[in-house]
């Protein structure tokens, strides 16, 4: 089933196609929260225990070192992309939260929390993907902990304060776009951003378009490969995989910018992205019409 507008109840597992339509064939039907519930939910605090399964050991030495458990207080729970549909995917729903450690009462830290769908071994797969990406040197969450019940993942780059994760108006019939900043670090951003595609290729990792999170802070732009559920370790590391990774990351950047700032305002940045890829990697990416 494909349609341009997705009702909120068909939100988990729906994906936007390159032609702008929506594929809900893998979606799970979920009832959205009643109006006003998110504000009420954000004020509630809950205690959760998260596990660091590799603390005390080195990456790649699973089973060595000592597993640690940390109790935290979760509060101020907000959908990361503003709406339930844009904050959810095939594996779960993503929120920003405040985290307080019982030993440091009163001091809050900004984290990202992903509530996983109870389908197979999604949490374990995500943890495995994060380990592979981290070993490859990819820019993923520095903190990555699974909850004791394996239904939640707690993540942080260590620099979320002041940064806004871009979210779009892709479900709005008449979207209202924000004024686009004059990004002063855009050239450096492109260098760091597309270097991820090369690193991933060299380590046989496929990056899907849903993986990057684009963040802005005033006139700065940054990213994290946040949705590691969508990473995939493959059998090849050739130019075809590189082209595919570059295409996916360009499409992701374009979608983030256009959904928030509009196609016209974002055009010069999208052109710069396309020209950079061709100049540095010799690959011509395609800008599919939305």
N, C-alpha and C positions, 0 to 999 in steps of 0.2 A: 504494500500500500504506500503510495507516494502522494504528497500534497504539499503545497507551498506553505500552508498554515497548519501547525500542529496544535490541536487542543491540548491544554495542560495535562489532561489525564493520560495522554500518550507520550509521556516524557522520557522515561528511562529506556535507553537503548536506541533512541531515534538518532539518525545521522543526516546531516545536510549533504545532498549530492552536489556535484560540481556545477550542475545546471540551475542550482538554486532551489530545487524541489527537495522534499523530505522523504526519507526512507524509514518507515516505521515497522518494517517486516520483522525486526529483531526487538522491537520495543515491548516493554512490559507496561501494562495499564496500571497507572498509579493515580490515586485521588490527590489533587493538590491541597495544600493547607487552606483552611478557611481564611477569608480576608482578615488581616490583623493578627493572625496567629504567629507570624514570624517575629513581630515585636515582642509578643508575650514570651515566645520561646527564647529569644535572645537574652532576656533578663534572668532566665533560670540558670542556675549553676549546678553542675553535676560532677561527681568524683569518678575518675576513670584511672585504670592502671595500664601503663604501656610497657612493652617489653623491648629491650635492646638485645637481640639475639647474638650480636657479634661484639659486644662491648668487652674489651680486654684482649681481643684477638685481632688479627689483621684480616683485611679483605681477602677472600679466597681461602681462609682457614676456618671454614664453618665447623663448629664443634669444638674448637679450641677457645680458650678464654672463658669468661664466666658470664652467663646470661644474667642481666639485671632487670629489675622491675621498679618502675617509678610511678608513684601516685600523683596525679595532677588534678586541679580543679578547672573545669571547662566552663566558660561563661561568654556572654556577648556573641552568641552563635548567629552568624549572618551568611546567607547564600553568597558565594564568591562572585557570581555574575549577576546579582540583582534579582533574577527571576529563577523559579524552580526549573523551568525547561532548559535554560541556558547553563545552569549549574550542574546538570545531571547528564550522565552518559550511560554506556552499556554496562558499566560495572558499579556505579554508585553515584552519590551526590556529594558535592564539594562545598565546604563552608570556610569562612574565616572565623577564628575564635580567639578569645583571650585565655591564656594559660597561666595559672598561678600554682607555684610549688608550695606545699604546706609549710616547708621550712623557711619560705620567703614570703610570708603572708603580706598582702598589700601591694606587691610588685607583680605587674602583669606583663606577659610577653605575647606578641602577636604570632599566631600559628595558622596553618591550614589543616583542616580536618576533613577526611573523606570517609563517609559512611558507605561501606561496601554492601552490595546486594549479596544475599546468601545463595550464591550460585557456585557450586563446586569449590575450587581452591583459589578463588580470586585474590584473596589477601596474600597467600603464599606466592602466587604467581607475580603479583605486584612487587613483593619483596625481592624475589629472584631477579626481576627486571631491573630494579633499582641497583642491586649489587652489580649486575652486568654493566649497566650504564656508568656507574661510579668507577668501576675498574677500567672502563674505556676512557675515562677522563671527561665524560660529558657533564654539562652543567645541570645537575639535578638537585633535588632538595638535600641540603647538608644534614638536616635532622630527618630521620625516617624511622618511625616507631610503630609497631602494630599493637593493638590493644590485646589485653589478656583473652578476651572472647573472640578475637580475630575478626571482628566486625567493623573495626575502625583503624584508620592510619593517620598518624599525626606527623605533620611535615613542616619544615621551615627552611628558608634560605639564610636566615639570620639577619635579613635586612628588609623585612616587610613593613616596618614603620615608615609611614609617609608615602609608600608606593601604592598605586592603584592598579589592580589587575583589570585590564580592559575587558569589558563585556559589551555585547552588541545589542542592536535593536532588531535582530533578524526576524522576530515574530510579530513586530509591530507593522500594521498596515500603513501607518504614516509616521515613520520614525523621526525623532528630533535629534539632530546631530550636535555634538559639542564642537566648539572652536578648536581647531587643531593647533598644538604647540609648535613652536619653532625648535625642533629637536637639535640641540647643539652637539650631541655626541652621536649623531646618526651614522656617520661613516665608520666610527669605531664599533658601533653596535653591529653594523653589517658584517664587519670582519669577524667579530666574536661569534655572532649568530650563525653564519654559514660555515665557520670552522667546525661547528658541531656536526654538520652533515658529512664532512670529510672524516672526522674522528669516528663517527658512527659506522661509516662505510668500511673503514680500515679494521673495524672490530665486528664486521658482519651484523650490524644492527640496522634494522629498518625503522625509520621514524615516520609515523603517520601524522597527518595534518592536525589531529587533535592533541598532539603531545605538547607543543609549545604553549606557555602562558606568557603573554606580552604585558609588561608593566610600565607605567609612566609615573614620573614624579616631577612636576613643574615642567622644565624643558629637557628632561632626561628620559631616555627610553632604555629598557632592559628586558631580560627574559629569563625564564627557567624552563627546562624540559620537565614540566610538572606532572603530566598525566602518563606516568610510566607504564600504566596498564596497556597503553597503546603501542609501546615499544615491542619489537619482535626480533629475536635473534634468528638469523637466516643462514643458509649454507654458503652464500656467495659474498664476495667483496670486490665487485667489479665496477666498471664505469656506469653500467646500467643502474646499479644500486645507488651510486652517487647521484646520478641524474634524478632518480626517483626521490631521494632524500632532499635534494635541493628544491625540487618541484613542490614537495609537501610543505617544506618550511616557508617557501615563498608564498604559497597559497594561504598558509596559516597567518603569516604576517599581513598579507593583503586583506584577508577576511576580518582580522582584528581591527585594523585601521579603518577600513571602509564601514564596518558595522557601527563604529563609534563616531567617526568624523565625517563619513560620507565619501563617495567615490571621487568627487571633484577635488575636495580639499586634500585627500590622501594621494592623489595622482602622482605628484612629484616624488613622493617617497617610494611609491610602488615602482615608478620608472627607475629610480636609483637602485632599488633592489634588483630589478631585472638586469640592468646594465652591469651591475657589480658581478652577478653570477656569470654572465657571458664573458666579462673581461678576465675574471680570476680563474674560473673553472671551465670556460669554453662550452658551457651548456646554455641552451636557449630554453627558458621556461615558458610555459603557455599560461596566459591569463584567461581562464575560463570565465565566460559571462555568468553573472550571478542570476 
